């Protein structure tokens, strides 16, 4: 196991970094993340943030700046599944009607021909917002899916497809010390019911095309750094680029929950093997 990503600095020209669990711990930056990112930039490496966040690109830049990650100082570009959804929706010519599940995200619908409706019976599809509820003047995260099951069963009875712009199952946020559910958990439950889901983001190849559209480096010089096997690592491996799993996020938690003695052993069990395992970014 390597100590950090700088051990791989000479092997790669492009470093694609997931955000949650890699550089951001939910309440503060992962220890050493800011310094490592600056070191990569000083070494003339291209640093790309690639997140399953549903924020638009400009929003994501501002959000990262609030956390201390500055474009041009710590990274070159940030790409999000939200920006990819916006790009896809804005090029669609169909005048579809959509219903928003949970927290609204109107920015991804700007310039689209879609019309929002407030009764799912009138909708052509459901857009999955973050699985949060508005309580006491703020959006509350949840640790499990129980609160949303009744509504999802209603969507299934109406035979509505879901659009999932964040395939992550869980993420670290500041309301809890443990990870909270994200849209991927909702989508997986819906598929288990028998419903249809269309995904945007990691692990699907289109998001990697999107993130690397301005990158000329060969695949063997690109490294994806993630904390989640099912999205970050599987997605990059399927796409054909090298992968590094950090021990600061979701995969580490799953390994401990399932009582494996090492990450190597756990990766073999789930049959997703990263090229490198590192303690931290």
SEKEDO-935100 format. One record per residue (C-alpha): residue in three letters; x, y, z. Coordinates in steps of 0.001 Angstrom, whole numbers, always signed. Layout:
<dolo><type>ALA</type><xx>X</xx><yy>Y</yy><zz>Z</zz></dolo>
...
//
This chain:
<dolo><type>UNK</type><xx>+0</xx><yy>+0</yy><zz>+0</zz></dolo>
<dolo><type>UNK</type><xx>+1332</xx><yy>+3413</yy><zz>-997</zz></dolo>
<dolo><type>UNK</type><xx>+1402</xx><yy>+6327</yy><zz>+1421</zz></dolo>
<dolo><type>UNK</type><xx>-150</xx><yy>+8911</yy><zz>-924</zz></dolo>
<dolo><type>UNK</type><xx>-777</xx><yy>+9880</yy><zz>-4527</zz></dolo>
<dolo><type>UNK</type><xx>+2506</xx><yy>+11761</yy><zz>-4835</zz></dolo>
<dolo><type>UNK</type><xx>+4192</xx><yy>+8340</yy><zz>-4977</zz></dolo>
<dolo><type>UNK</type><xx>+2648</xx><yy>+8056</yy><zz>-8459</zz></dolo>
<dolo><type>UNK</type><xx>+3536</xx><yy>+11539</yy><zz>-9631</zz></dolo>
<dolo><type>UNK</type><xx>+6168</xx><yy>+10412</yy><zz>-12136</zz></dolo>
<dolo><type>UNK</type><xx>+3954</xx><yy>+7733</yy><zz>-13696</zz></dolo>
<dolo><type>UNK</type><xx>+1016</xx><yy>+9903</yy><zz>-14756</zz></dolo>
<dolo><type>UNK</type><xx>+353</xx><yy>+13241</yy><zz>-16442</zz></dolo>
<dolo><type>UNK</type><xx>-3359</xx><yy>+13568</yy><zz>-15621</zz></dolo>
<dolo><type>UNK</type><xx>-4904</xx><yy>+12973</yy><zz>-12186</zz></dolo>
<dolo><type>UNK</type><xx>-8691</xx><yy>+12699</yy><zz>-12052</zz></dolo>
<dolo><type>UNK</type><xx>-9833</xx><yy>+13148</yy><zz>-8459</zz></dolo>
<dolo><type>UNK</type><xx>-13196</xx><yy>+12248</yy><zz>-7019</zz></dolo>
<dolo><type>UNK</type><xx>-14291</xx><yy>+14816</yy><zz>-4429</zz></dolo>
<dolo><type>UNK</type><xx>-16182</xx><yy>+13241</yy><zz>-1514</zz></dolo>
<dolo><type>UNK</type><xx>-13981</xx><yy>+10804</yy><zz>+380</zz></dolo>
<dolo><type>UNK</type><xx>-10881</xx><yy>+11722</yy><zz>-1623</zz></dolo>
<dolo><type>UNK</type><xx>-10258</xx><yy>+15429</yy><zz>-1088</zz></dolo>
<dolo><type>UNK</type><xx>-13296</xx><yy>+16319</yy><zz>+1048</zz></dolo>
<dolo><type>UNK</type><xx>-14273</xx><yy>+14438</yy><zz>+4195</zz></dolo>
<dolo><type>UNK</type><xx>-17786</xx><yy>+15817</yy><zz>+4654</zz></dolo>
<dolo><type>UNK</type><xx>-16881</xx><yy>+18487</yy><zz>+7196</zz></dolo>
<dolo><type>UNK</type><xx>-13372</xx><yy>+19533</yy><zz>+6165</zz></dolo>
<dolo><type>UNK</type><xx>-10723</xx><yy>+18708</yy><zz>+3557</zz></dolo>
<dolo><type>UNK</type><xx>-9033</xx><yy>+15334</yy><zz>+3841</zz></dolo>
<dolo><type>UNK</type><xx>-5746</xx><yy>+15883</yy><zz>+5662</zz></dolo>
<dolo><type>UNK</type><xx>-3017</xx><yy>+16759</yy><zz>+3172</zz></dolo>
<dolo><type>UNK</type><xx>-5364</xx><yy>+17088</yy><zz>+183</zz></dolo>
<dolo><type>UNK</type><xx>-4735</xx><yy>+20777</yy><zz>-472</zz></dolo>
<dolo><type>UNK</type><xx>-960</xx><yy>+20348</yy><zz>-277</zz></dolo>
<dolo><type>UNK</type><xx>-951</xx><yy>+17279</yy><zz>-2539</zz></dolo>
<dolo><type>UNK</type><xx>-3067</xx><yy>+19018</yy><zz>-5171</zz></dolo>
<dolo><type>UNK</type><xx>-760</xx><yy>+22026</yy><zz>-5145</zz></dolo>
<dolo><type>UNK</type><xx>+2263</xx><yy>+19751</yy><zz>-5487</zz></dolo>
<dolo><type>UNK</type><xx>+697</xx><yy>+18062</yy><zz>-8517</zz></dolo>
<dolo><type>UNK</type><xx>-12</xx><yy>+21431</yy><zz>-10111</zz></dolo>
<dolo><type>UNK</type><xx>+3548</xx><yy>+22639</yy><zz>-9437</zz></dolo>
<dolo><type>UNK</type><xx>+4808</xx><yy>+19479</yy><zz>-11139</zz></dolo>
<dolo><type>UNK</type><xx>+2845</xx><yy>+20511</yy><zz>-14260</zz></dolo>
<dolo><type>UNK</type><xx>+319</xx><yy>+17711</yy><zz>-13834</zz></dolo>
<dolo><type>UNK</type><xx>-3244</xx><yy>+18215</yy><zz>-15006</zz></dolo>
<dolo><type>UNK</type><xx>-5674</xx><yy>+17862</yy><zz>-12095</zz></dolo>
<dolo><type>UNK</type><xx>-9345</xx><yy>+17256</yy><zz>-12895</zz></dolo>
<dolo><type>UNK</type><xx>-12110</xx><yy>+17030</yy><zz>-10304</zz></dolo>
<dolo><type>UNK</type><xx>-14786</xx><yy>+14569</yy><zz>-11399</zz></dolo>
<dolo><type>UNK</type><xx>-17851</xx><yy>+14376</yy><zz>-9217</zz></dolo>
<dolo><type>UNK</type><xx>-21259</xx><yy>+12734</yy><zz>-9350</zz></dolo>
<dolo><type>UNK</type><xx>-22582</xx><yy>+15974</yy><zz>-7889</zz></dolo>
<dolo><type>UNK</type><xx>-25659</xx><yy>+17376</yy><zz>-9617</zz></dolo>
<dolo><type>UNK</type><xx>-24292</xx><yy>+20915</yy><zz>-9408</zz></dolo>
<dolo><type>UNK</type><xx>-23616</xx><yy>+22730</yy><zz>-12678</zz></dolo>
<dolo><type>UNK</type><xx>-19959</xx><yy>+23384</yy><zz>-13477</zz></dolo>
<dolo><type>UNK</type><xx>-19879</xx><yy>+27036</yy><zz>-12353</zz></dolo>
<dolo><type>UNK</type><xx>-21756</xx><yy>+26168</yy><zz>-9161</zz></dolo>
<dolo><type>UNK</type><xx>-19263</xx><yy>+23383</yy><zz>-8478</zz></dolo>
<dolo><type>UNK</type><xx>-16315</xx><yy>+25749</yy><zz>-8869</zz></dolo>
<dolo><type>UNK</type><xx>-17876</xx><yy>+28162</yy><zz>-6373</zz></dolo>
<dolo><type>UNK</type><xx>-18718</xx><yy>+25325</yy><zz>-3982</zz></dolo>
<dolo><type>UNK</type><xx>-15162</xx><yy>+23987</yy><zz>-4108</zz></dolo>
<dolo><type>UNK</type><xx>-13800</xx><yy>+27483</yy><zz>-3469</zz></dolo>
<dolo><type>UNK</type><xx>-15909</xx><yy>+27699</yy><zz>-307</zz></dolo>
<dolo><type>UNK</type><xx>-14159</xx><yy>+24532</yy><zz>+887</zz></dolo>
<dolo><type>UNK</type><xx>-10703</xx><yy>+25921</yy><zz>+84</zz></dolo>
<dolo><type>UNK</type><xx>-10120</xx><yy>+24257</yy><zz>-3306</zz></dolo>
<dolo><type>UNK</type><xx>-9279</xx><yy>+27002</yy><zz>-5799</zz></dolo>
<dolo><type>UNK</type><xx>-9362</xx><yy>+26548</yy><zz>-9555</zz></dolo>
<dolo><type>UNK</type><xx>-5931</xx><yy>+27231</yy><zz>-11013</zz></dolo>
<dolo><type>UNK</type><xx>-4248</xx><yy>+26658</yy><zz>-7651</zz></dolo>
<dolo><type>UNK</type><xx>-5423</xx><yy>+23195</yy><zz>-6644</zz></dolo>
<dolo><type>UNK</type><xx>-7013</xx><yy>+21908</yy><zz>-9850</zz></dolo>
<dolo><type>UNK</type><xx>-7532</xx><yy>+22755</yy><zz>-13521</zz></dolo>
<dolo><type>UNK</type><xx>-11147</xx><yy>+21832</yy><zz>-14239</zz></dolo>
<dolo><type>UNK</type><xx>-14155</xx><yy>+20387</yy><zz>-12455</zz></dolo>
<dolo><type>UNK</type><xx>-16691</xx><yy>+18224</yy><zz>-14250</zz></dolo>
<dolo><type>UNK</type><xx>-19964</xx><yy>+17053</yy><zz>-12739</zz></dolo>
<dolo><type>UNK</type><xx>-22741</xx><yy>+14705</yy><zz>-13713</zz></dolo>
<dolo><type>UNK</type><xx>-25054</xx><yy>+17703</yy><zz>-13239</zz></dolo>
<dolo><type>UNK</type><xx>-23308</xx><yy>+19546</yy><zz>-16052</zz></dolo>
<dolo><type>UNK</type><xx>-23556</xx><yy>+16443</yy><zz>-18249</zz></dolo>
<dolo><type>UNK</type><xx>-27297</xx><yy>+16191</yy><zz>-17522</zz></dolo>
<dolo><type>UNK</type><xx>-27744</xx><yy>+19870</yy><zz>-18359</zz></dolo>
<dolo><type>UNK</type><xx>-25888</xx><yy>+19381</yy><zz>-21649</zz></dolo>
<dolo><type>UNK</type><xx>-28022</xx><yy>+16348</yy><zz>-22514</zz></dolo>
<dolo><type>UNK</type><xx>-31337</xx><yy>+17945</yy><zz>-21566</zz></dolo>
<dolo><type>UNK</type><xx>-30612</xx><yy>+21205</yy><zz>-23407</zz></dolo>
<dolo><type>UNK</type><xx>-30005</xx><yy>+19319</yy><zz>-26679</zz></dolo>
<dolo><type>UNK</type><xx>-33214</xx><yy>+17300</yy><zz>-26449</zz></dolo>
<dolo><type>UNK</type><xx>-36058</xx><yy>+18531</yy><zz>-28665</zz></dolo>
<dolo><type>UNK</type><xx>-38844</xx><yy>+16597</yy><zz>-26960</zz></dolo>
<dolo><type>UNK</type><xx>-41305</xx><yy>+18575</yy><zz>-24836</zz></dolo>
<dolo><type>UNK</type><xx>-41432</xx><yy>+16122</yy><zz>-21964</zz></dolo>
<dolo><type>UNK</type><xx>-43019</xx><yy>+16659</yy><zz>-18582</zz></dolo>
<dolo><type>UNK</type><xx>-41048</xx><yy>+15853</yy><zz>-15438</zz></dolo>
<dolo><type>UNK</type><xx>-41726</xx><yy>+15525</yy><zz>-11739</zz></dolo>
<dolo><type>UNK</type><xx>-38985</xx><yy>+16252</yy><zz>-9197</zz></dolo>
<dolo><type>UNK</type><xx>-38338</xx><yy>+13791</yy><zz>-6394</zz></dolo>
<dolo><type>UNK</type><xx>-37062</xx><yy>+15278</yy><zz>-3105</zz></dolo>
<dolo><type>UNK</type><xx>-34736</xx><yy>+18304</yy><zz>-3356</zz></dolo>
<dolo><type>UNK</type><xx>-35271</xx><yy>+20349</yy><zz>-6539</zz></dolo>
<dolo><type>UNK</type><xx>-32398</xx><yy>+21025</yy><zz>-8923</zz></dolo>
<dolo><type>UNK</type><xx>-33791</xx><yy>+23496</yy><zz>-11487</zz></dolo>
<dolo><type>UNK</type><xx>-30370</xx><yy>+24484</yy><zz>-12843</zz></dolo>
<dolo><type>UNK</type><xx>-30030</xx><yy>+21270</yy><zz>-14867</zz></dolo>
<dolo><type>UNK</type><xx>-33272</xx><yy>+22082</yy><zz>-16697</zz></dolo>
<dolo><type>UNK</type><xx>-32232</xx><yy>+25550</yy><zz>-17863</zz></dolo>
<dolo><type>UNK</type><xx>-32501</xx><yy>+25751</yy><zz>-21681</zz></dolo>
<dolo><type>UNK</type><xx>-34312</xx><yy>+22422</yy><zz>-21886</zz></dolo>
<dolo><type>UNK</type><xx>-37750</xx><yy>+22136</yy><zz>-23526</zz></dolo>
<dolo><type>UNK</type><xx>-39051</xx><yy>+20150</yy><zz>-20547</zz></dolo>
<dolo><type>UNK</type><xx>-41969</xx><yy>+21298</yy><zz>-18408</zz></dolo>
<dolo><type>UNK</type><xx>-42113</xx><yy>+20645</yy><zz>-14677</zz></dolo>
<dolo><type>UNK</type><xx>-45363</xx><yy>+19252</yy><zz>-13265</zz></dolo>
<dolo><type>UNK</type><xx>-46278</xx><yy>+18879</yy><zz>-9626</zz></dolo>
<dolo><type>UNK</type><xx>-48389</xx><yy>+15747</yy><zz>-9898</zz></dolo>
<dolo><type>UNK</type><xx>-46480</xx><yy>+12577</yy><zz>-10860</zz></dolo>
<dolo><type>UNK</type><xx>-49557</xx><yy>+11293</yy><zz>-12692</zz></dolo>
<dolo><type>UNK</type><xx>-48956</xx><yy>+14027</yy><zz>-15299</zz></dolo>
<dolo><type>UNK</type><xx>-45230</xx><yy>+13313</yy><zz>-15739</zz></dolo>
<dolo><type>UNK</type><xx>-43277</xx><yy>+11487</yy><zz>-18448</zz></dolo>
<dolo><type>UNK</type><xx>-40370</xx><yy>+10883</yy><zz>-16067</zz></dolo>
<dolo><type>UNK</type><xx>-39122</xx><yy>+11590</yy><zz>-12550</zz></dolo>
<dolo><type>UNK</type><xx>-35904</xx><yy>+13484</yy><zz>-11899</zz></dolo>
<dolo><type>UNK</type><xx>-34140</xx><yy>+12279</yy><zz>-8752</zz></dolo>
<dolo><type>UNK</type><xx>-33077</xx><yy>+15205</yy><zz>-6626</zz></dolo>
<dolo><type>UNK</type><xx>-30930</xx><yy>+14638</yy><zz>-3558</zz></dolo>
<dolo><type>UNK</type><xx>-32854</xx><yy>+12386</yy><zz>-1112</zz></dolo>
<dolo><type>UNK</type><xx>-33416</xx><yy>+15088</yy><zz>+1462</zz></dolo>
<dolo><type>UNK</type><xx>-36497</xx><yy>+16502</yy><zz>+3188</zz></dolo>
<dolo><type>UNK</type><xx>-37094</xx><yy>+20166</yy><zz>+3990</zz></dolo>
<dolo><type>UNK</type><xx>-37452</xx><yy>+20418</yy><zz>+7748</zz></dolo>
<dolo><type>UNK</type><xx>-37075</xx><yy>+23397</yy><zz>+10087</zz></dolo>
<dolo><type>UNK</type><xx>-35877</xx><yy>+25667</yy><zz>+7261</zz></dolo>
<dolo><type>UNK</type><xx>-33095</xx><yy>+23404</yy><zz>+5970</zz></dolo>
<dolo><type>UNK</type><xx>-32655</xx><yy>+20310</yy><zz>+3795</zz></dolo>
<dolo><type>UNK</type><xx>-32159</xx><yy>+17253</yy><zz>+5986</zz></dolo>
<dolo><type>UNK</type><xx>-30135</xx><yy>+14235</yy><zz>+4853</zz></dolo>
<dolo><type>UNK</type><xx>-31174</xx><yy>+10675</yy><zz>+5671</zz></dolo>
<dolo><type>UNK</type><xx>-29260</xx><yy>+7583</yy><zz>+6705</zz></dolo>
<dolo><type>UNK</type><xx>-31679</xx><yy>+5117</yy><zz>+5083</zz></dolo>
<dolo><type>UNK</type><xx>-34376</xx><yy>+4925</yy><zz>+2430</zz></dolo>
<dolo><type>UNK</type><xx>-37369</xx><yy>+4296</yy><zz>+4695</zz></dolo>
<dolo><type>UNK</type><xx>-38785</xx><yy>+7837</yy><zz>+4421</zz></dolo>
<dolo><type>UNK</type><xx>-39034</xx><yy>+7600</yy><zz>+609</zz></dolo>
<dolo><type>UNK</type><xx>-40338</xx><yy>+4073</yy><zz>+9</zz></dolo>
<dolo><type>UNK</type><xx>-44044</xx><yy>+4966</yy><zz>-310</zz></dolo>
<dolo><type>UNK</type><xx>-43404</xx><yy>+7615</yy><zz>-2958</zz></dolo>
<dolo><type>UNK</type><xx>-41108</xx><yy>+5345</yy><zz>-4968</zz></dolo>
<dolo><type>UNK</type><xx>-43750</xx><yy>+2623</yy><zz>-4993</zz></dolo>
<dolo><type>UNK</type><xx>-46198</xx><yy>+5199</yy><zz>-6348</zz></dolo>
<dolo><type>UNK</type><xx>-43800</xx><yy>+6044</yy><zz>-9196</zz></dolo>
<dolo><type>UNK</type><xx>-43482</xx><yy>+2347</yy><zz>-9973</zz></dolo>
<dolo><type>UNK</type><xx>-47255</xx><yy>+1906</yy><zz>-10102</zz></dolo>
<dolo><type>UNK</type><xx>-47374</xx><yy>+4786</yy><zz>-12594</zz></dolo>
<dolo><type>UNK</type><xx>-44623</xx><yy>+3086</yy><zz>-14666</zz></dolo>
<dolo><type>UNK</type><xx>-42460</xx><yy>+6240</yy><zz>-14571</zz></dolo>
<dolo><type>UNK</type><xx>-38767</xx><yy>+6049</yy><zz>-15529</zz></dolo>
<dolo><type>UNK</type><xx>-36305</xx><yy>+7769</yy><zz>-13207</zz></dolo>
<dolo><type>UNK</type><xx>-33375</xx><yy>+9980</yy><zz>-14199</zz></dolo>
<dolo><type>UNK</type><xx>-30489</xx><yy>+9526</yy><zz>-11762</zz></dolo>
<dolo><type>UNK</type><xx>-27795</xx><yy>+12184</yy><zz>-12089</zz></dolo>
<dolo><type>UNK</type><xx>-25824</xx><yy>+10932</yy><zz>-9098</zz></dolo>
<dolo><type>UNK</type><xx>-25195</xx><yy>+7162</yy><zz>-9071</zz></dolo>
<dolo><type>UNK</type><xx>-23352</xx><yy>+7347</yy><zz>-5722</zz></dolo>
<dolo><type>UNK</type><xx>-25014</xx><yy>+5165</yy><zz>-3111</zz></dolo>
<dolo><type>UNK</type><xx>-23768</xx><yy>+7176</yy><zz>-131</zz></dolo>
<dolo><type>UNK</type><xx>-21713</xx><yy>+10278</yy><zz>+656</zz></dolo>
<dolo><type>UNK</type><xx>-20248</xx><yy>+12121</yy><zz>+3619</zz></dolo>
<dolo><type>UNK</type><xx>-22051</xx><yy>+15330</yy><zz>+4575</zz></dolo>
<dolo><type>UNK</type><xx>-21782</xx><yy>+17619</yy><zz>+7580</zz></dolo>
<dolo><type>UNK</type><xx>-25059</xx><yy>+16622</yy><zz>+9257</zz></dolo>
<dolo><type>UNK</type><xx>-23805</xx><yy>+13183</yy><zz>+10344</zz></dolo>
<dolo><type>UNK</type><xx>-20538</xx><yy>+11502</yy><zz>+11169</zz></dolo>
<dolo><type>UNK</type><xx>-21536</xx><yy>+8511</yy><zz>+9036</zz></dolo>
<dolo><type>UNK</type><xx>-22362</xx><yy>+8525</yy><zz>+5339</zz></dolo>
<dolo><type>UNK</type><xx>-25875</xx><yy>+9448</yy><zz>+4156</zz></dolo>
<dolo><type>UNK</type><xx>-27870</xx><yy>+8015</yy><zz>+1261</zz></dolo>
<dolo><type>UNK</type><xx>-27631</xx><yy>+9544</yy><zz>-2169</zz></dolo>
<dolo><type>UNK</type><xx>-29549</xx><yy>+9190</yy><zz>-5431</zz></dolo>
<dolo><type>UNK</type><xx>-27849</xx><yy>+5919</yy><zz>-6322</zz></dolo>
<dolo><type>UNK</type><xx>-29461</xx><yy>+4241</yy><zz>-3301</zz></dolo>
<dolo><type>UNK</type><xx>-32881</xx><yy>+5501</yy><zz>-4420</zz></dolo>
<dolo><type>UNK</type><xx>-32257</xx><yy>+4308</yy><zz>-7984</zz></dolo>
<dolo><type>UNK</type><xx>-31128</xx><yy>+854</yy><zz>-6883</zz></dolo>
<dolo><type>UNK</type><xx>-34225</xx><yy>+427</yy><zz>-4709</zz></dolo>
<dolo><type>UNK</type><xx>-36401</xx><yy>+1451</yy><zz>-7679</zz></dolo>
<dolo><type>UNK</type><xx>-34693</xx><yy>-1049</yy><zz>-9957</zz></dolo>
<dolo><type>UNK</type><xx>-35269</xx><yy>-3729</yy><zz>-7326</zz></dolo>
<dolo><type>UNK</type><xx>-38971</xx><yy>-2883</yy><zz>-7527</zz></dolo>
<dolo><type>UNK</type><xx>-38744</xx><yy>-3486</yy><zz>-11278</zz></dolo>
<dolo><type>UNK</type><xx>-38610</xx><yy>+165</yy><zz>-12381</zz></dolo>
<dolo><type>UNK</type><xx>-36489</xx><yy>+1722</yy><zz>-15130</zz></dolo>
<dolo><type>UNK</type><xx>-33617</xx><yy>+4098</yy><zz>-14356</zz></dolo>
<dolo><type>UNK</type><xx>-31370</xx><yy>+6112</yy><zz>-16666</zz></dolo>
<dolo><type>UNK</type><xx>-28019</xx><yy>+7041</yy><zz>-15125</zz></dolo>
<dolo><type>UNK</type><xx>-25586</xx><yy>+9911</yy><zz>-15653</zz></dolo>
<dolo><type>UNK</type><xx>-22170</xx><yy>+9974</yy><zz>-13975</zz></dolo>
<dolo><type>UNK</type><xx>-19607</xx><yy>+7462</yy><zz>-12777</zz></dolo>
<dolo><type>UNK</type><xx>-19286</xx><yy>+4525</yy><zz>-13456</zz></dolo>
<dolo><type>UNK</type><xx>-20757</xx><yy>+5134</yy><zz>-16923</zz></dolo>
<dolo><type>UNK</type><xx>-18351</xx><yy>+5891</yy><zz>-19811</zz></dolo>
<dolo><type>UNK</type><xx>-20030</xx><yy>+9090</yy><zz>-21022</zz></dolo>
<dolo><type>UNK</type><xx>-18920</xx><yy>+11036</yy><zz>-17927</zz></dolo>
<dolo><type>UNK</type><xx>-15285</xx><yy>+10104</yy><zz>-18616</zz></dolo>
<dolo><type>UNK</type><xx>-15633</xx><yy>+11243</yy><zz>-22239</zz></dolo>
<dolo><type>UNK</type><xx>-17052</xx><yy>+14483</yy><zz>-20867</zz></dolo>
<dolo><type>UNK</type><xx>-14254</xx><yy>+15013</yy><zz>-18330</zz></dolo>
<dolo><type>UNK</type><xx>-11450</xx><yy>+14208</yy><zz>-20789</zz></dolo>
<dolo><type>UNK</type><xx>-12784</xx><yy>+16144</yy><zz>-23763</zz></dolo>
<dolo><type>UNK</type><xx>-9946</xx><yy>+18687</yy><zz>-23550</zz></dolo>
<dolo><type>UNK</type><xx>-7226</xx><yy>+16208</yy><zz>-22565</zz></dolo>
<dolo><type>UNK</type><xx>-4732</xx><yy>+14844</yy><zz>-25087</zz></dolo>
<dolo><type>UNK</type><xx>-2797</xx><yy>+12486</yy><zz>-22799</zz></dolo>
<dolo><type>UNK</type><xx>-2787</xx><yy>+8772</yy><zz>-23694</zz></dolo>
<dolo><type>UNK</type><xx>-4889</xx><yy>+6504</yy><zz>-21507</zz></dolo>
<dolo><type>UNK</type><xx>-1855</xx><yy>+4970</yy><zz>-19778</zz></dolo>
<dolo><type>UNK</type><xx>-886</xx><yy>+8417</yy><zz>-18472</zz></dolo>
<dolo><type>UNK</type><xx>-4266</xx><yy>+9094</yy><zz>-16830</zz></dolo>
<dolo><type>UNK</type><xx>-5054</xx><yy>+8057</yy><zz>-13247</zz></dolo>
<dolo><type>UNK</type><xx>-8485</xx><yy>+8024</yy><zz>-11621</zz></dolo>
<dolo><type>UNK</type><xx>-8299</xx><yy>+8490</yy><zz>-7828</zz></dolo>
<dolo><type>UNK</type><xx>-11439</xx><yy>+7458</yy><zz>-5961</zz></dolo>
<dolo><type>UNK</type><xx>-12783</xx><yy>+6145</yy><zz>-2677</zz></dolo>
<dolo><type>UNK</type><xx>-15618</xx><yy>+4004</yy><zz>-4052</zz></dolo>
<dolo><type>UNK</type><xx>-15131</xx><yy>+726</yy><zz>-5886</zz></dolo>
<dolo><type>UNK</type><xx>-18528</xx><yy>+569</yy><zz>-7600</zz></dolo>
<dolo><type>UNK</type><xx>-18384</xx><yy>+4028</yy><zz>-9187</zz></dolo>
<dolo><type>UNK</type><xx>-14876</xx><yy>+5546</yy><zz>-9251</zz></dolo>
<dolo><type>UNK</type><xx>-12778</xx><yy>+2424</yy><zz>-9712</zz></dolo>
<dolo><type>UNK</type><xx>-15142</xx><yy>+282</yy><zz>-11787</zz></dolo>
<dolo><type>UNK</type><xx>-15978</xx><yy>+3215</yy><zz>-14040</zz></dolo>
<dolo><type>UNK</type><xx>-12352</xx><yy>+4085</yy><zz>-14757</zz></dolo>
<dolo><type>UNK</type><xx>-11333</xx><yy>+457</yy><zz>-15266</zz></dolo>
<dolo><type>UNK</type><xx>-14188</xx><yy>-50</yy><zz>-17729</zz></dolo>
<dolo><type>UNK</type><xx>-13136</xx><yy>+3131</yy><zz>-19527</zz></dolo>
<dolo><type>UNK</type><xx>-9562</xx><yy>+1861</yy><zz>-19819</zz></dolo>
<dolo><type>UNK</type><xx>-7560</xx><yy>+4143</yy><zz>-17527</zz></dolo>
<dolo><type>UNK</type><xx>-5535</xx><yy>+3353</yy><zz>-14410</zz></dolo>
<dolo><type>UNK</type><xx>-7061</xx><yy>+3540</yy><zz>-10944</zz></dolo>
<dolo><type>UNK</type><xx>-6031</xx><yy>+4299</yy><zz>-7370</zz></dolo>
<dolo><type>UNK</type><xx>-8283</xx><yy>+3616</yy><zz>-4391</zz></dolo>
<dolo><type>UNK</type><xx>-7806</xx><yy>+5779</yy><zz>-1296</zz></dolo>
<dolo><type>UNK</type><xx>-8450</xx><yy>+4466</yy><zz>+2207</zz></dolo>
<dolo><type>UNK</type><xx>-10355</xx><yy>+7566</yy><zz>+3339</zz></dolo>
<dolo><type>UNK</type><xx>-13900</xx><yy>+6940</yy><zz>+2167</zz></dolo>
<dolo><type>UNK</type><xx>-16727</xx><yy>+4597</yy><zz>+1277</zz></dolo>
<dolo><type>UNK</type><xx>-14722</xx><yy>+1484</yy><zz>+319</zz></dolo>
<dolo><type>UNK</type><xx>-12833</xx><yy>+1660</yy><zz>+3613</zz></dolo>
<dolo><type>UNK</type><xx>-16138</xx><yy>+1804</yy><zz>+5496</zz></dolo>
<dolo><type>UNK</type><xx>-17546</xx><yy>-1169</yy><zz>+3599</zz></dolo>
<dolo><type>UNK</type><xx>-14385</xx><yy>-3175</yy><zz>+4241</zz></dolo>
<dolo><type>UNK</type><xx>-14701</xx><yy>-2564</yy><zz>+7989</zz></dolo>
<dolo><type>UNK</type><xx>-18459</xx><yy>-3201</yy><zz>+8068</zz></dolo>
<dolo><type>UNK</type><xx>-17983</xx><yy>-6558</yy><zz>+6358</zz></dolo>
<dolo><type>UNK</type><xx>-15033</xx><yy>-7376</yy><zz>+8645</zz></dolo>
<dolo><type>UNK</type><xx>-12338</xx><yy>-7918</yy><zz>+6039</zz></dolo>
<dolo><type>UNK</type><xx>-8776</xx><yy>-7768</yy><zz>+7330</zz></dolo>
<dolo><type>UNK</type><xx>-7377</xx><yy>-5867</yy><zz>+4341</zz></dolo>
<dolo><type>UNK</type><xx>-8546</xx><yy>-3795</yy><zz>+1404</zz></dolo>
<dolo><type>UNK</type><xx>-6851</xx><yy>-6190</yy><zz>-1007</zz></dolo>
<dolo><type>UNK</type><xx>-8958</xx><yy>-9031</yy><zz>+388</zz></dolo>
<dolo><type>UNK</type><xx>-12141</xx><yy>-6957</yy><zz>+179</zz></dolo>
<dolo><type>UNK</type><xx>-11460</xx><yy>-5906</yy><zz>-3427</zz></dolo>
<dolo><type>UNK</type><xx>-11002</xx><yy>-9535</yy><zz>-4431</zz></dolo>
<dolo><type>UNK</type><xx>-14296</xx><yy>-10411</yy><zz>-2780</zz></dolo>
<dolo><type>UNK</type><xx>-16266</xx><yy>-7776</yy><zz>-4727</zz></dolo>
<dolo><type>UNK</type><xx>-14176</xx><yy>-8470</yy><zz>-7855</zz></dolo>
<dolo><type>UNK</type><xx>-13208</xx><yy>-4840</yy><zz>-8471</zz></dolo>
<dolo><type>UNK</type><xx>-9419</xx><yy>-4560</yy><zz>-8301</zz></dolo>
<dolo><type>UNK</type><xx>-7771</xx><yy>-1111</yy><zz>-8430</zz></dolo>
<dolo><type>UNK</type><xx>-4271</xx><yy>-751</yy><zz>-9881</zz></dolo>
<dolo><type>UNK</type><xx>-3092</xx><yy>+913</yy><zz>-6678</zz></dolo>
<dolo><type>UNK</type><xx>-4289</xx><yy>+1193</yy><zz>-3094</zz></dolo>
<dolo><type>UNK</type><xx>-3102</xx><yy>+4274</yy><zz>-1208</zz></dolo>
<dolo><type>UNK</type><xx>-3577</xx><yy>+5362</yy><zz>+2381</zz></dolo>
<dolo><type>UNK</type><xx>-4681</xx><yy>+8883</yy><zz>+1437</zz></dolo>
<dolo><type>UNK</type><xx>-4456</xx><yy>+11386</yy><zz>-1339</zz></dolo>
//
